[in-house]
């Protein structure tokens, strides 16, 4: 990239960030979670039509991307490089980012079903741990299950072969509506939930979509799904709390 082109590109990106409303939206997305256009517009104190033009500008500059989940449309940062750049600018500005505060009822937020697979805080932790352990690798918009991942899931009774035979997406990221981050969906996600229920690590609520982590599950989840070296022991406190 020559210096003149670099200057122009940097100027365009800086201009997209410089608007206070757009800067506010980007800061809200820094936690890695996705948010709806309505939520971002409200946070920036602007109308829907004005927000639409802001989103277009941010997308044109490669700062955000659109994620569609069923009937819902969410915006999130385009990649980790955008997040790192924004973090650096916040340090220069001496500002703090606003923490995400979900308003979902605690029981459903911790663990619940999403169609036929698991969702909630616990499911997001499992998804992230599977990626960290390299059980899953990105395969376009879906995931590929590595040999290590297949062998590991077999230890808890996941029938990977049967999951592959189902006429649906095998493994994919499903955006969690309470955490606004991804959990594991597809046939593999359904097979994992079935195996964890069979193993009595979690139980299904008869009257709602809530899932309860059993005492056995609270003991096993950290050991089996905890991130190698990097996952602190208290990262699975929610699971233990659910079993209390």
C-alpha positions as CSV (number, residue, x, y, z in Angstrom):
1,X,0.0,0.0,0.0
2,X,1.6,3.4,-1.0
3,X,1.6,6.3,1.4
4,X,-1.0,8.3,-0.5
5,X,-3.5,5.5,-0.6
6,X,-2.9,4.7,3.1
7,X,-3.6,8.3,4.0
8,X,-6.9,8.3,2.2
9,X,-8.0,4.9,3.7
10,X,-7.0,6.0,7.2
11,X,-8.9,9.2,6.7
12,X,-12.1,7.4,5.6
13,X,-12.0,5.0,8.6
14,X,-11.3,7.8,11.0
15,X,-14.1,9.9,9.6
16,X,-16.5,7.0,10.1
17,X,-15.5,6.7,13.7
18,X,-15.4,10.4,14.4
19,X,-19.1,11.0,14.5
20,X,-20.3,10.9,18.1
21,X,-23.3,8.7,17.4
22,X,-21.3,6.2,15.4
23,X,-18.5,6.2,18.0
24,X,-21.2,5.4,20.7
25,X,-22.5,2.5,18.7
26,X,-19.0,1.1,18.2
27,X,-18.2,1.4,21.9
28,X,-21.3,-0.6,22.7
29,X,-20.2,-3.4,20.4
30,X,-16.7,-3.6,21.9
31,X,-17.7,-6.4,24.3
32,X,-18.0,-8.8,21.3
33,X,-21.8,-9.0,21.6
34,X,-24.2,-8.2,18.8
35,X,-27.0,-5.6,19.1
36,X,-30.1,-4.7,17.1
37,X,-30.4,-1.5,15.1
38,X,-33.1,-0.4,17.5
39,X,-30.9,-0.9,20.6
40,X,-27.9,0.9,19.0
41,X,-30.1,3.8,17.8
42,X,-31.6,4.2,21.2
43,X,-28.2,4.2,22.9
44,X,-26.9,6.8,20.4
45,X,-30.1,8.8,21.0
46,X,-30.9,9.0,17.2
47,X,-33.9,8.0,15.1
48,X,-34.1,4.8,13.0
49,X,-33.7,6.6,9.7
50,X,-30.6,8.4,10.9
51,X,-29.2,5.2,12.3
52,X,-29.6,3.4,9.0
53,X,-27.3,5.8,7.3
54,X,-24.8,5.5,10.1
55,X,-24.8,1.7,9.8
56,X,-24.3,1.9,6.1
57,X,-21.2,4.1,6.6
58,X,-19.8,1.8,9.2
59,X,-20.3,-1.3,7.0
60,X,-18.7,0.5,4.0
61,X,-15.6,1.1,6.0
62,X,-15.5,-2.5,7.2
63,X,-16.1,-1.7,10.9
64,X,-19.3,-3.6,11.5
65,X,-21.1,-6.5,9.9
66,X,-24.7,-7.6,9.8
67,X,-25.8,-10.9,11.4
68,X,-29.2,-12.3,10.6
69,X,-30.7,-14.8,13.1
70,X,-34.2,-15.9,12.1
71,X,-36.4,-12.8,12.0
72,X,-33.8,-10.7,13.8
73,X,-31.0,-8.6,12.4
74,X,-28.0,-7.7,14.6
75,X,-24.9,-5.6,14.2
76,X,-21.5,-6.6,15.6
77,X,-17.9,-5.6,15.0
78,X,-16.5,-6.9,11.7
79,X,-13.4,-8.6,13.3
80,X,-11.0,-8.6,16.2
81,X,-8.7,-6.1,14.5
82,X,-11.5,-3.5,14.6
83,X,-11.9,-4.2,18.3
84,X,-8.2,-3.8,19.0
85,X,-8.1,-0.5,17.2
86,X,-11.0,0.8,19.1
87,X,-9.5,-0.4,22.4
88,X,-6.3,1.5,21.6
89,X,-8.3,4.7,20.8
90,X,-10.2,4.4,24.1
91,X,-6.9,4.2,25.9
92,X,-5.7,7.4,24.2
93,X,-9.1,9.1,25.0
94,X,-8.9,7.9,28.6
95,X,-12.4,6.5,28.4
96,X,-14.1,3.4,29.8
97,X,-16.4,1.1,27.9
98,X,-19.9,0.4,29.1
99,X,-20.5,-3.2,30.3
100,X,-23.3,-5.3,28.8
101,X,-26.3,-5.8,31.1
102,X,-28.7,-8.5,29.8
103,X,-32.4,-8.2,31.0
104,X,-33.3,-11.8,30.4
105,X,-34.6,-13.7,33.5
106,X,-31.6,-15.3,35.3
107,X,-32.8,-18.9,34.9
108,X,-33.2,-18.6,31.1
109,X,-30.0,-16.5,30.8
110,X,-27.9,-19.1,32.4
111,X,-29.0,-22.2,30.4
112,X,-32.0,-22.9,28.2
113,X,-33.0,-24.6,25.0
114,X,-32.9,-22.9,21.6
115,X,-35.0,-25.1,19.4
116,X,-33.2,-28.4,19.9
117,X,-29.8,-27.2,21.1
118,X,-28.5,-25.5,24.2
119,X,-28.3,-21.7,24.6
120,X,-27.5,-19.2,27.4
121,X,-24.3,-18.3,29.3
122,X,-23.3,-21.9,29.7
123,X,-23.8,-22.7,26.0
124,X,-21.7,-19.7,25.0
125,X,-18.9,-20.8,27.4
126,X,-19.0,-24.3,25.9
127,X,-18.9,-22.9,22.3
128,X,-15.9,-20.7,23.1
129,X,-14.1,-23.6,24.9
130,X,-14.6,-25.9,22.0
131,X,-13.0,-23.4,19.7
132,X,-10.1,-22.7,22.1
133,X,-9.4,-26.5,22.4
134,X,-9.5,-26.7,18.6
135,X,-12.4,-29.2,18.7
136,X,-14.1,-26.9,16.1
137,X,-12.5,-24.9,13.3
138,X,-14.2,-22.3,11.1
139,X,-15.4,-23.7,7.7
140,X,-16.9,-20.7,5.9
141,X,-20.0,-19.8,7.8
142,X,-20.1,-23.2,9.5
143,X,-17.8,-25.2,11.7
144,X,-15.8,-28.3,11.0
145,X,-15.3,-30.9,13.8
146,X,-11.7,-31.9,14.1
147,X,-10.6,-35.5,14.9
148,X,-9.7,-34.3,18.4
149,X,-13.1,-32.8,18.8
150,X,-14.9,-35.9,17.6
151,X,-12.9,-38.1,20.0
152,X,-13.5,-35.7,22.8
153,X,-17.3,-35.5,22.3
154,X,-17.5,-39.2,22.0
155,X,-16.4,-39.4,25.7
156,X,-19.7,-37.8,26.7
157,X,-21.7,-39.9,24.4
158,X,-22.2,-37.6,21.4
159,X,-23.1,-39.6,18.3
160,X,-21.3,-37.6,15.7
161,X,-21.9,-40.1,12.9
162,X,-25.7,-39.9,13.4
163,X,-25.5,-36.1,13.6
164,X,-23.7,-36.0,10.2
165,X,-26.5,-38.0,8.6
166,X,-29.2,-35.6,9.5
167,X,-30.5,-33.4,6.6
168,X,-29.5,-30.1,8.1
169,X,-26.4,-28.0,8.8
170,X,-24.0,-30.0,10.8
171,X,-22.4,-27.4,13.0
172,X,-22.8,-23.6,13.0
173,X,-22.7,-20.5,15.1
174,X,-26.2,-19.6,16.5
175,X,-26.4,-16.0,17.9
176,X,-27.6,-16.2,21.5
177,X,-30.3,-13.6,22.1
178,X,-29.4,-13.0,25.8
179,X,-25.6,-13.2,25.6
180,X,-25.5,-11.7,22.0
181,X,-22.6,-14.0,21.3
182,X,-22.6,-17.3,19.6
183,X,-23.4,-20.8,20.9
184,X,-23.2,-24.1,19.0
185,X,-26.2,-24.8,16.7
186,X,-26.9,-27.4,14.0
187,X,-27.1,-31.2,14.3
188,X,-24.0,-31.3,16.4
189,X,-25.5,-28.8,18.9
190,X,-28.6,-30.9,19.1
191,X,-26.6,-34.1,19.6
192,X,-24.5,-32.5,22.3
193,X,-27.6,-31.4,24.3
194,X,-29.1,-34.9,24.0
195,X,-25.9,-36.4,25.3
196,X,-25.6,-34.0,28.2
197,X,-29.2,-34.8,29.2
198,X,-28.5,-38.5,28.9
199,X,-25.4,-38.2,31.1
200,X,-27.5,-36.2,33.7
201,X,-25.2,-33.2,33.5
202,X,-28.3,-31.1,32.8
203,X,-32.1,-31.5,33.1
204,X,-34.9,-29.9,31.2
205,X,-37.6,-27.9,32.9
206,X,-41.0,-29.3,32.2
207,X,-42.8,-25.9,32.1
208,X,-40.2,-23.7,30.2
209,X,-37.2,-23.7,28.1
210,X,-34.9,-23.4,31.1
211,X,-32.2,-26.0,31.7
212,X,-30.8,-26.9,35.1
213,X,-27.2,-27.9,35.6
214,X,-27.1,-30.9,38.0
215,X,-24.5,-31.3,40.8
216,X,-22.8,-33.9,38.6
217,X,-22.7,-31.4,35.7
218,X,-21.4,-28.6,37.9
219,X,-18.4,-30.9,38.7
220,X,-17.9,-32.1,35.1
221,X,-18.3,-29.0,33.0
222,X,-15.2,-27.1,34.2
223,X,-13.0,-30.2,33.8
224,X,-14.3,-31.3,30.4
225,X,-15.0,-27.9,28.6
226,X,-12.7,-25.6,30.5
227,X,-10.2,-23.8,28.2
228,X,-6.7,-25.3,28.4
229,X,-4.6,-23.2,30.8
230,X,-6.4,-20.0,29.9
231,X,-9.9,-20.8,31.5
232,X,-10.0,-19.7,35.2
233,X,-11.7,-22.0,37.6
234,X,-14.4,-19.4,38.4
235,X,-15.3,-19.1,34.7
236,X,-17.9,-21.8,35.3
237,X,-19.4,-20.4,38.5
238,X,-22.8,-20.0,36.7
239,X,-23.0,-23.8,36.3
240,X,-22.2,-24.4,39.9
241,X,-24.8,-21.8,41.0
242,X,-27.5,-23.4,38.8
243,X,-27.0,-26.7,40.6
244,X,-27.2,-25.2,44.1
